[in-house]
């Protein structure tokens, strides 16, 4: 399962209400090679599903990932932090054994 925290839900609702995305868009998250810890998160808004997509609905938000990325993201929560020192969208990943200082990459 992938989870969406209240902070991320609020920001996604704000983006929807501003007309930047439609109700047909979902959150796509994936893991790619790279970053100072070896793996990096990627997040987009998408409307197209692929054959190997894993689909989750949490907190009123549809979140989708490919099967390979799900192996790294299982039980991860998408969060949002705003303000001057905010990170924007970020991931609370219980599977990560270490992450870089900026929180953009991790290792398992």
RAKA-V148288 format. One record per backbone hydrogen bond with DSSP energy under -1.0 kcal/mol. CO is the residue of the C=O (numbers start at 1). NH is the residue of the N-H. E is the energy in kcal/mol with one decimal. If there is no record, write none. Layout:
co:CO nh:NH e:E
co:CO nh:NH e:E
//
This chain:
co:1 nh:75 e:-2.7
co:3 nh:78 e:-2.7
co:5 nh:9 e:-2.5
co:6 nh:10 e:-2.4
co:7 nh:11 e:-1.7
co:8 nh:12 e:-2.7
co:9 nh:13 e:-2.7
co:10 nh:14 e:-2.1
co:11 nh:15 e:-2.3
co:12 nh:16 e:-2.4
co:13 nh:17 e:-2.8
co:14 nh:18 e:-1.5
co:15 nh:20 e:-1.8
co:16 nh:19 e:-1.8
co:22 nh:25 e:-1.4
co:26 nh:46 e:-2.4
co:27 nh:64 e:-3.2
co:28 nh:44 e:-2.4
co:30 nh:42 e:-2.4
co:32 nh:40 e:-3.3
co:38 nh:34 e:-2.3
co:39 nh:106 e:-2.5
co:40 nh:32 e:-2.7
co:42 nh:30 e:-2.3
co:44 nh:28 e:-3.1
co:46 nh:26 e:-2.6
co:50 nh:53 e:-1.5
co:54 nh:65 e:-2.1
co:56 nh:63 e:-3.2
co:58 nh:61 e:-2.0
co:61 nh:58 e:-2.6
co:62 nh:27 e:-2.5
co:63 nh:56 e:-2.5
co:64 nh:29 e:-2.7
co:65 nh:54 e:-3.8
co:66 nh:70 e:-2.1
co:67 nh:71 e:-1.1
co:69 nh:72 e:-1.4
co:69 nh:73 e:-1.5
co:70 nh:74 e:-1.6
co:73 nh:76 e:-2.3
co:76 nh:3 e:-2.8
co:77 nh:92 e:-2.9
co:78 nh:5 e:-3.0
co:79 nh:90 e:-2.3
co:81 nh:88 e:-2.9
co:83 nh:86 e:-1.0
co:88 nh:81 e:-2.1
co:90 nh:79 e:-3.1
co:92 nh:77 e:-2.1
co:93 nh:96 e:-1.1
co:98 nh:107 e:-2.4
co:100 nh:103 e:-1.0
co:104 nh:41 e:-1.4
co:105 nh:100 e:-1.8
co:106 nh:39 e:-1.6
co:107 nh:97 e:-2.6
co:107 nh:98 e:-1.1
//
